[in-house]
């Protein structure tokens, strides 16, 4: 899935959600997010470690067409029915963080914390989404320096990008 972000053609923020249909390898518009977001982080909640995906959590980022302030808001896409529900807010506004799988849920790491995205401090905090309590739990701080890289971690099928 591709959820929101900036469209490459005109740098306009999008709230569109696209899903790759594996049979014919075509990206299809499946739904729209409740708000436009850029620089957000997404994580998957599964019915068990390595199990079926049940929810996609979209957190933080900023609204490109609004004041450039970080968001702490969270929206959750329930995959059975493709409906949105508000989620528990992040403990702080967070922009350009990364997510990594942890068991049947995920953790959010890094990014910029603060109100103004260009002046925000690099976050060394790690937040795990507690799928059972529908809340965020702080984990031990990350050993991050002053890196200015953005990271993403995800699994893909080996034939998802046949021309690479």
Backbone as ProteinMPNN parsed JSONL, in Angstrom:
{"seq_chain_A": "XXXXXXXXXXXXXXXXXXXXXXXXXXXXXXXXXXXXXXXXXXXXXXXXXXXXXXXXXXXXXXXXXXXXXXXXXXXXXXXXXXXXXXXXXXXXXXXXXXXXXXXXXXXXXXXXXXXXXXXXXXXXXXXXXXXXXXXXXXXXXXXXXXXXXXXXXXXXXXXXXXXX", "coords_chain_A": {"N_chain_A": [[0.827, -1.182, 0.0], [0.373, 2.263, -0.633], [0.218, 5.164, 1.089], [-0.976, 8.279, 1.05], [1.134, 11.246, 1.137], [3.422, 13.18, -0.906], [2.478, 14.096, -4.149], [4.274, 13.369, -7.065], [4.08, 14.862, -9.384], [3.162, 17.543, -8.98], [3.89, 18.291, -6.449], [1.913, 18.377, -4.51], [0.105, 17.685, -1.579], [-1.31, 14.508, -0.78], [-4.192, 12.515, -0.03], [-4.748, 10.048, -0.841], [-5.043, 6.465, -1.082], [-3.346, 3.77, -2.3], [-3.315, 0.446, -3.573], [-1.405, -2.38, -4.441], [-2.449, -4.592, -6.793], [-1.961, -7.897, -6.927], [-2.432, -9.906, -8.881], [-2.661, -8.719, -11.455], [-0.733, -6.81, -11.275], [-1.232, -4.023, -10.932], [-1.63, -0.746, -9.735], [-4.18, 0.28, -7.636], [-6.581, 2.7, -6.713], [-7.827, 2.66, -3.53], [-9.003, 3.794, -1.242], [-9.406, 6.831, 0.681], [-7.44, 8.789, 2.919], [-8.431, 10.231, 6.09], [-7.292, 12.813, 6.462], [-4.955, 14.88, 4.627], [-1.584, 13.89, 4.491], [1.916, 14.283, 4.893], [5.236, 13.064, 5.205], [4.62, 11.209, 7.149], [4.334, 8.231, 9.206], [3.855, 4.742, 8.825], [2.462, 1.691, 10.05], [1.944, -1.838, 10.408], [-0.58, -3.866, 11.827], [-1.005, -7.13, 12.881], [-2.815, -10.304, 12.997], [-1.4, -12.004, 14.525], [2.068, -12.822, 15.225], [3.685, -12.567, 12.187], [1.311, -13.106, 10.954], [-1.946, -12.576, 9.376], [-2.504, -9.346, 8.037], [-4.347, -6.9, 9.739], [-4.87, -4.246, 10.385], [-3.817, -0.966, 9.371], [-1.779, 1.46, 10.612], [-1.585, 4.908, 10.598], [0.468, 7.53, 11.294], [1.364, 10.701, 12.745], [3.449, 13.026, 10.918], [2.818, 15.759, 8.654], [0.56, 18.321, 7.554], [0.737, 19.313, 4.396], [-0.52, 21.428, 3.036], [-1.343, 23.059, 5.034], [-0.419, 24.957, 7.973], [3.058, 24.518, 8.593], [3.367, 22.389, 10.724], [4.189, 19.754, 12.955], [2.352, 16.694, 13.325], [0.532, 14.881, 15.808], [-1.514, 13.253, 15.557], [-3.404, 10.254, 14.797], [-4.558, 7.89, 12.472], [-6.41, 4.979, 11.766], [-6.566, 2.381, 9.497], [-8.865, -0.011, 9.012], [-8.581, -3.067, 7.705], [-10.418, -5.045, 7.011], [-13.037, -4.254, 5.443], [-12.121, -1.772, 4.858], [-12.245, 0.716, 6.307], [-11.924, 3.792, 8.143], [-10.715, 4.725, 11.369], [-10.306, 6.848, 14.2], [-7.175, 6.887, 15.903], [-5.135, 6.334, 18.889], [-3.431, 9.269, 19.876], [-0.009, 10.031, 18.994], [2.563, 10.33, 21.491], [3.929, 12.707, 21.079], [4.3, 15.304, 18.593], [5.407, 14.062, 15.491], [7.588, 13.749, 12.771], [8.611, 12.323, 9.726], [9.532, 9.802, 10.651], [10.496, 6.332, 11.094], [9.24, 2.977, 10.71], [9.326, -0.241, 12.247], [8.762, -3.753, 12.176], [7.455, -5.433, 15.06], [6.849, -8.251, 16.593], [3.426, -8.842, 16.512], [2.858, -6.286, 15.885], [4.226, -2.981, 15.611], [7.06, -0.728, 15.837], [7.818, 2.733, 16.211], [10.414, 4.774, 15.197], [12.93, 7.29, 15.556], [12.964, 10.236, 13.444], [11.715, 13.649, 13.38], [11.004, 15.562, 16.189], [8.73, 17.874, 17.61], [7.267, 21.134, 17.103], [7.495, 22.921, 14.805], [8.337, 21.719, 11.727], [10.814, 22.013, 10.357], [12.5, 22.926, 12.272], [12.464, 21.124, 14.242], [13.652, 18.888, 16.803], [15.782, 16.053, 16.519], [14.388, 12.953, 17.152], [15.054, 10.598, 19.662], [13.533, 8.76, 20.745], [11.648, 5.727, 21.043], [8.681, 4.297, 20.092], [6.319, 1.858, 20.717], [3.502, 0.478, 19.161], [0.842, -0.584, 20.957], [-1.177, -3.009, 20.232], [-3.215, -4.384, 21.512], [-4.023, -2.796, 23.708], [-4.521, -0.522, 22.359], [-2.794, 1.754, 22.283], [0.212, 3.747, 22.82], [3.472, 2.677, 23.726], [6.407, 3.468, 25.411], [9.679, 2.522, 24.466], [13.07, 1.359, 25.142], [15.427, 4.018, 24.599], [16.668, 4.932, 21.373], [19.865, 4.501, 19.876], [20.74, 6.9, 18.313], [22.494, 9.113, 16.253], [23.313, 12.249, 14.827], [22.155, 11.811, 12.397], [20.78, 12.466, 9.19], [19.112, 11.014, 7.674], [16.296, 9.333, 6.281], [14.409, 6.481, 7.068], [13.102, 3.312, 6.041], [11.479, 0.235, 6.543], [10.511, -2.78, 5.252], [8.829, -5.736, 4.072], [8.909, -7.306, 0.901], [7.582, -9.131, -1.851], [9.726, -11.236, -3.765], [9.325, -10.954, -6.477], [8.067, -8.541, -6.82], [9.182, -6.273, -7.908], [9.976, -6.581, -10.851], [11.783, -5.514, -12.729], [14.035, -4.684, -11.459]], "CA_chain_A": [[0.0, 0.0, 0.0], [0.967, 3.59, -0.587], [-0.763, 5.984, 1.794], [-0.725, 9.715, 1.092], [2.438, 11.77, 0.768], [3.436, 14.205, -1.937], [2.424, 13.632, -5.529], [5.51, 13.777, -7.728], [3.843, 15.765, -10.507], [2.993, 18.954, -8.625], [4.267, 18.464, -5.047], [0.712, 18.618, -3.724], [-0.157, 16.604, -0.626], [-2.383, 13.605, -1.176], [-4.772, 11.645, 0.994], [-5.147, 8.843, -1.549], [-4.442, 5.193, -0.687], [-3.267, 2.85, -3.427], [-2.925, -0.919, -3.236], [-0.932, -3.141, -5.591], [-3.204, -5.822, -7.033], [-0.905, -8.827, -7.318], [-2.733, -10.713, -10.071], [-2.339, -8.005, -12.691], [0.314, -5.843, -10.947], [-1.737, -2.683, -11.193], [-1.947, 0.019, -8.532], [-5.582, 0.697, -7.634], [-7.02, 3.577, -5.641], [-8.752, 1.86, -2.718], [-9.704, 4.638, -0.28], [-8.688, 8.067, 0.981], [-7.221, 9.021, 4.341], [-9.265, 11.323, 6.605], [-6.609, 14.08, 6.205], [-3.736, 14.746, 3.834], [-0.393, 13.799, 5.338], [3.245, 14.104, 4.313], [6.226, 12.795, 6.238], [4.03, 10.381, 8.195], [4.855, 6.878, 9.347], [2.795, 3.721, 8.818], [2.812, 0.391, 10.585], [0.92, -2.866, 10.212], [-0.964, -4.717, 12.949], [-1.382, -8.456, 12.37], [-3.572, -11.118, 13.951], [-0.385, -12.752, 15.259], [3.365, -12.617, 14.576], [3.731, -13.128, 10.829], [-0.051, -13.447, 10.536], [-2.679, -11.744, 8.434], [-2.612, -7.933, 8.379], [-5.718, -6.516, 10.077], [-4.976, -2.789, 10.437], [-2.66, -0.139, 9.029], [-1.783, 2.641, 11.458], [-0.951, 6.06, 9.96], [0.728, 8.401, 12.443], [2.238, 11.856, 12.644], [3.622, 13.727, 9.658], [2.322, 17.126, 8.644], [-0.343, 18.649, 6.454], [1.508, 20.19, 3.505], [-1.272, 22.611, 2.639], [-1.669, 23.832, 6.235], [0.794, 25.453, 8.622], [4.027, 23.419, 8.661], [3.564, 21.901, 12.09], [4.104, 18.312, 13.084], [1.097, 16.138, 13.84], [0.575, 13.712, 16.693], [-2.755, 12.502, 15.309], [-3.283, 8.901, 14.257], [-5.735, 7.294, 11.839], [-6.217, 3.543, 11.582], [-7.329, 1.767, 8.421], [-9.272, -1.387, 9.315], [-8.522, -3.668, 6.376], [-11.671, -5.757, 6.755], [-14.045, -3.238, 5.214], [-11.435, -0.559, 4.398], [-12.819, 1.867, 6.988], [-10.995, 4.525, 8.988], [-11.102, 5.044, 12.727], [-9.236, 7.599, 14.869], [-6.356, 6.1, 16.814], [-4.567, 7.093, 20.005], [-2.384, 10.154, 19.361], [1.373, 9.842, 19.413], [2.858, 11.152, 22.664], [4.496, 13.968, 20.641], [4.262, 15.431, 17.14], [6.549, 13.346, 14.927], [7.666, 13.872, 11.319], [9.648, 11.56, 9.01], [10.036, 8.683, 11.442], [10.453, 5.039, 10.409], [8.609, 1.924, 11.508], [9.887, -1.584, 12.113], [7.863, -4.744, 12.769], [7.756, -5.998, 16.374], [5.796, -9.228, 16.865], [2.228, -8.643, 15.683], [2.658, -4.85, 15.749], [5.388, -2.277, 15.075], [7.597, 0.374, 16.63], [8.158, 3.951, 15.49], [11.738, 5.184, 15.653], [13.558, 8.432, 14.895], [12.156, 11.341, 12.953], [11.867, 14.946, 14.038], [9.969, 15.865, 17.173], [8.583, 19.297, 17.81], [6.129, 21.768, 16.466], [7.831, 23.345, 13.45], [9.048, 20.55, 11.207], [12.184, 22.278, 9.952], [13.277, 23.261, 13.459], [12.261, 20.078, 15.235], [14.817, 18.143, 17.241], [15.769, 14.636, 16.171], [13.856, 12.144, 18.247], [15.745, 9.35, 19.982], [12.557, 7.909, 21.412], [11.062, 4.622, 20.306], [7.317, 4.064, 20.581], [5.678, 0.644, 20.185], [2.045, 0.527, 19.164], [0.266, -1.714, 21.684], [-2.402, -3.299, 19.489], [-4.264, -4.855, 22.421], [-4.502, -1.668, 24.512], [-4.749, 0.599, 21.445], [-2.056, 2.85, 22.888], [1.641, 3.771, 22.543], [4.329, 2.343, 24.859], [7.785, 3.86, 25.159], [10.689, 1.472, 24.55], [14.377, 1.978, 25.403], [15.817, 5.017, 23.6], [17.524, 4.476, 20.28], [21.209, 5.062, 19.817], [20.78, 7.639, 17.056], [23.322, 10.321, 16.263], [22.715, 13.377, 14.134], [21.889, 11.385, 11.02], [19.689, 13.179, 8.538], [18.524, 10.068, 6.743], [14.999, 8.766, 6.606], [14.508, 5.044, 6.872], [11.879, 2.52, 5.935], [11.747, -1.199, 6.579], [9.327, -3.529, 4.877], [9.031, -6.943, 3.281], [8.242, -7.36, -0.39], [7.793, -10.365, -2.584], [10.909, -11.082, -4.619], [8.935, -10.6, -7.843], [7.275, -7.31, -6.804], [9.839, -5.308, -8.77], [10.644, -7.475, -11.794], [12.811, -4.862, -13.545], [15.168, -4.248, -10.631]], "C_chain_A": [[0.872, 1.245, 0.0], [-0.105, 4.504, -0.016], [-0.319, 7.439, 1.831], [0.66, 10.103, 0.641], [2.31, 12.874, -0.265], [3.344, 13.558, -3.313], [3.641, 14.179, -6.254], [5.279, 14.819, -8.815], [3.769, 17.23, -10.102], [3.283, 19.242, -7.152], [3.095, 18.843, -4.155], [0.491, 17.423, -2.812], [-1.363, 15.791, -1.074], [-2.922, 12.869, 0.037], [-5.19, 10.309, 0.375], [-4.371, 7.616, -1.062], [-4.513, 4.251, -1.884], [-2.791, 1.491, -2.94], [-2.508, -1.624, -4.514], [-1.737, -4.435, -5.689], [-2.249, -6.825, -7.659], [-1.188, -9.583, -8.614], [-2.327, -10.008, -11.355], [-1.297, -6.914, -12.482], [-0.053, -4.417, -11.335], [-2.034, -2.02, -9.857], [-3.365, 0.55, -8.651], [-5.839, 1.629, -6.448], [-8.073, 2.824, -4.834], [-9.569, 2.695, -1.741], [-8.94, 5.955, -0.167], [-8.552, 8.216, 2.493], [-8.1, 10.181, 4.808], [-8.638, 12.707, 6.411], [-5.426, 13.819, 5.284], [-2.551, 14.736, 4.789], [0.843, 13.649, 4.46], [4.19, 13.786, 5.461], [5.701, 11.957, 7.386], [4.701, 9.008, 8.227], [3.671, 5.913, 9.399], [3.334, 2.43, 9.405], [1.638, -0.55, 10.45], [0.689, -3.628, 11.508], [-1.489, -6.017, 12.355], [-2.14, -9.248, 13.435], [-2.67, -12.044, 14.76], [0.949, -12.507, 14.578], [3.427, -13.322, 13.223], [2.37, -13.453, 10.252], [-0.644, -12.465, 9.547], [-2.746, -10.302, 8.938], [-4.075, -7.592, 8.631], [-5.932, -5.008, 10.063], [-3.684, -2.151, 9.941], [-2.797, 1.156, 9.825], [-0.977, 3.739, 10.758], [-0.79, 7.129, 11.036], [1.629, 9.578, 12.088], [2.286, 12.478, 11.262], [3.174, 15.168, 9.784], [1.386, 17.305, 7.468], [0.35, 19.687, 5.581], [0.783, 21.498, 3.205], [-1.712, 23.461, 3.823], [-0.365, 24.408, 6.792], [1.764, 24.286, 8.802], [4.337, 22.99, 10.093], [3.41, 20.387, 12.106], [2.779, 17.884, 13.692], [1.383, 15.013, 14.827], [-0.643, 12.822, 16.445], [-2.479, 11.179, 14.607], [-4.62, 8.493, 13.642], [-5.428, 5.83, 11.566], [-7.15, 3.038, 10.488], [-7.602, 0.314, 8.804], [-9.436, -2.089, 7.967], [-9.767, -4.467, 6.019], [-12.785, -4.717, 6.645], [-13.466, -1.917, 4.743], [-12.075, 0.701, 4.984], [-11.772, 2.495, 7.904], [-11.591, 4.756, 10.369], [-9.977, 5.878, 13.353], [-8.479, 6.681, 15.822], [-5.836, 6.954, 17.955], [-3.444, 7.996, 19.495], [-0.994, 9.724, 19.823], [1.63, 10.71, 20.64], [3.458, 12.522, 22.324], [4.323, 14.085, 19.131], [5.533, 14.822, 16.555], [6.478, 13.384, 13.414], [8.836, 13.039, 10.809], [10.317, 10.509, 9.891], [9.98, 7.417, 10.576], [9.724, 4.046, 11.306], [9.3, 0.602, 11.226], [8.932, -2.572, 12.769], [8.384, -5.227, 14.126], [6.619, -6.943, 16.71], [4.615, -9.031, 15.932], [1.941, -7.161, 15.458], [3.936, -4.217, 15.225], [5.86, -1.238, 16.069], [7.942, 1.519, 15.693], [9.46, 4.463, 16.077], [12.21, 6.402, 14.868], [12.575, 9.497, 14.472], [12.468, 12.624, 13.697], [10.691, 15.17, 14.97], [9.887, 17.373, 17.326], [7.435, 19.853, 17.007], [6.44, 22.153, 15.034], [8.755, 22.291, 12.843], [10.49, 20.831, 10.838], [13.084, 22.609, 11.135], [13.164, 22.185, 14.531], [13.555, 19.367, 15.586], [14.676, 16.688, 16.823], [15.307, 13.83, 17.381], [14.695, 10.885, 18.423], [14.794, 8.372, 20.673], [12.031, 6.836, 20.452], [9.711, 4.331, 20.931], [6.757, 2.828, 19.909], [4.172, 0.823, 20.259], [1.539, -0.737, 19.832], [-1.107, -1.99, 21.072], [-3.54, -3.738, 20.401], [-4.867, -3.702, 23.225], [-4.852, -0.461, 23.646], [-4.098, 1.868, 22.009], [-0.581, 2.732, 22.502], [2.418, 3.495, 23.819], [5.759, 2.731, 24.511], [8.712, 2.663, 25.369], [12.022, 2.14, 24.866], [14.787, 2.899, 24.251], [16.773, 4.431, 22.572], [18.878, 5.17, 20.352], [21.374, 5.761, 18.472], [21.66, 8.867, 17.225], [22.582, 11.444, 15.58], [22.451, 13.037, 12.677], [20.699, 12.136, 10.457], [19.024, 12.297, 7.499], [17.137, 9.683, 7.216], [15.088, 7.288, 6.29], [13.141, 4.425, 6.714], [12.285, 1.062, 5.941], [10.456, -1.925, 6.251], [9.716, -4.763, 4.086], [8.287, -6.816, 1.963], [8.481, -8.737, -0.982], [8.967, -10.179, -3.523], [10.563, -10.735, -6.056], [8.101, -9.318, -7.903], [7.856, -6.252, -7.729], [10.646, -6.069, -9.823], [11.76, -6.822, -12.6], [14.003, -4.39, -12.744], [16.266, -5.294, -10.658]], "O_chain_A": [[1.965, 1.263, 0.565], [-1.201, 4.608, -0.566], [0.608, 7.791, 2.561], [1.294, 9.391, -0.138], [1.232, 13.43, -0.473], [4.049, 12.592, -3.604], [3.998, 15.343, -6.07], [6.189, 15.582, -9.138], [4.277, 18.086, -10.827], [2.957, 20.322, -6.659], [3.265, 19.549, -3.16], [0.67, 16.278, -3.227], [-2.306, 16.317, -1.665], [-2.203, 12.63, 1.007], [-5.906, 9.531, 1.005], [-3.204, 7.712, -0.682], [-5.59, 3.97, -2.41], [-1.977, 1.391, -2.022], [-3.164, -1.491, -5.547], [-1.709, -5.267, -4.782], [-1.782, -6.633, -8.782], [-0.259, -9.869, -9.37], [-1.724, -10.615, -12.24], [-1.001, -6.164, -13.412], [0.72, -3.708, -11.98], [-2.61, -2.634, -8.958], [-3.715, 1.193, -9.64], [-5.38, 1.382, -5.333], [-9.091, 2.398, -5.38], [-10.711, 2.346, -1.439], [-7.937, 6.156, -0.852], [-9.438, 7.818, 3.249], [-8.474, 11.03, 3.999], [-9.363, 13.683, 6.216], [-4.951, 12.689, 5.17], [-2.521, 15.48, 5.77], [0.816, 12.981, 3.426], [3.946, 14.212, 6.59], [6.263, 11.983, 8.48], [5.527, 8.682, 7.375], [2.619, 6.235, 9.95], [4.518, 2.118, 9.272], [0.485, -0.124, 10.386], [1.637, -3.992, 12.203], [-2.313, -6.006, 11.441], [-2.112, -8.907, 14.617], [-3.16, -12.796, 15.602], [0.968, -12.026, 13.445], [3.24, -14.536, 13.138], [2.283, -14.021, 9.164], [0.056, -11.638, 8.962], [-3.01, -10.061, 10.115], [-4.945, -7.949, 7.837], [-7.029, -4.534, 9.768], [-2.601, -2.722, 10.073], [-3.804, 1.856, 9.724], [0.172, 3.523, 10.372], [-1.773, 7.584, 11.622], [2.527, 9.47, 11.252], [1.3, 12.463, 10.525], [3.151, 15.731, 10.879], [1.417, 16.537, 6.507], [0.525, 20.83, 6.004], [1.41, 22.555, 3.131], [-2.382, 24.477, 3.639], [0.675, 24.344, 6.135], [1.338, 23.178, 9.129], [5.439, 23.209, 10.597], [2.605, 19.819, 11.367], [2.167, 18.617, 14.469], [2.366, 14.285, 14.685], [-0.779, 11.763, 17.056], [-1.469, 11.009, 13.925], [-5.679, 8.726, 14.225], [-4.311, 5.485, 11.179], [-8.362, 3.24, 10.544], [-6.676, -0.491, 8.908], [-10.322, -1.746, 7.184], [-10.132, -4.555, 4.847], [-13.399, -4.348, 7.646], [-14.198, -1.04, 4.285], [-12.405, 1.635, 4.254], [-10.856, 1.823, 8.377], [-12.796, 4.953, 10.523], [-8.806, 5.636, 13.061], [-9.066, 5.811, 16.464], [-6.069, 8.162, 17.987], [-2.583, 7.53, 18.749], [-0.827, 9.137, 20.892], [0.97, 11.736, 20.809], [3.495, 13.406, 23.18], [4.209, 13.066, 18.45], [6.623, 15.049, 17.079], [5.435, 13.089, 12.831], [9.92, 13.05, 11.394], [11.538, 10.358, 9.865], [9.472, 7.447, 9.455], [9.608, 4.255, 12.513], [9.789, 0.356, 10.124], [8.35, -2.267, 13.81], [9.587, -5.405, 14.318], [5.533, -6.493, 17.075], [4.77, -9.049, 14.711], [0.899, -6.81, 14.904], [4.666, -4.855, 14.466], [5.157, -0.907, 17.023], [8.309, 1.309, 14.537], [9.603, 4.575, 17.295], [11.932, 6.536, 13.676], [11.5, 9.647, 15.054], [13.37, 12.675, 14.534], [9.534, 14.991, 14.591], [10.893, 18.068, 17.181], [6.723, 19.123, 16.319], [5.715, 21.751, 14.124], [9.824, 22.007, 13.383], [11.332, 19.947, 10.996], [14.308, 22.576, 11.008], [13.721, 22.335, 15.619], [14.453, 19.258, 14.752], [13.567, 16.155, 16.781], [15.795, 14.024, 18.495], [15.006, 10.193, 17.454], [15.2, 7.301, 21.124], [11.981, 7.021, 19.236], [9.601, 4.143, 22.143], [6.718, 2.745, 18.681], [3.631, 1.26, 21.275], [1.774, -1.84, 19.339], [-2.078, -1.29, 21.361], [-4.707, -3.491, 20.096], [-6.083, -3.64, 23.404], [-5.417, 0.515, 24.141], [-4.747, 2.899, 22.186], [-0.171, 1.728, 21.92], [2.072, 4.014, 24.88], [6.266, 2.37, 23.449], [8.553, 1.894, 26.317], [12.104, 3.368, 24.861], [14.531, 2.603, 23.083], [17.577, 3.55, 22.874], [18.992, 6.295, 20.838], [22.073, 5.26, 17.591], [21.572, 9.572, 18.23], [21.368, 11.582, 15.73], [22.523, 13.913, 11.815], [19.729, 12.408, 11.165], [18.434, 12.799, 6.542], [16.846, 9.707, 8.412], [15.769, 6.89, 5.345], [12.143, 4.958, 7.199], [13.329, 0.701, 5.398], [9.43, -1.71, 6.896], [10.798, -4.827, 3.503], [7.177, -6.285, 1.91], [9.456, -9.415, -0.655], [9.185, -9.078, -4.028], [11.428, -10.262, -6.792], [7.488, -9.035, -8.933], [7.121, -5.429, -8.275], [11.865, -6.189, -9.701], [12.621, -7.535, -13.115], [14.901, -3.753, -13.296], [17.305, -5.115, -10.023]]}, "name": "protein", "num_of_chains": 1, "seq": "XXXXXXXXXXXXXXXXXXXXXXXXXXXXXXXXXXXXXXXXXXXXXXXXXXXXXXXXXXXXXXXXXXXXXXXXXXXXXXXXXXXXXXXXXXXXXXXXXXXXXXXXXXXXXXXXXXXXXXXXXXXXXXXXXXXXXXXXXXXXXXXXXXXXXXXXXXXXXXXXXXXX"}
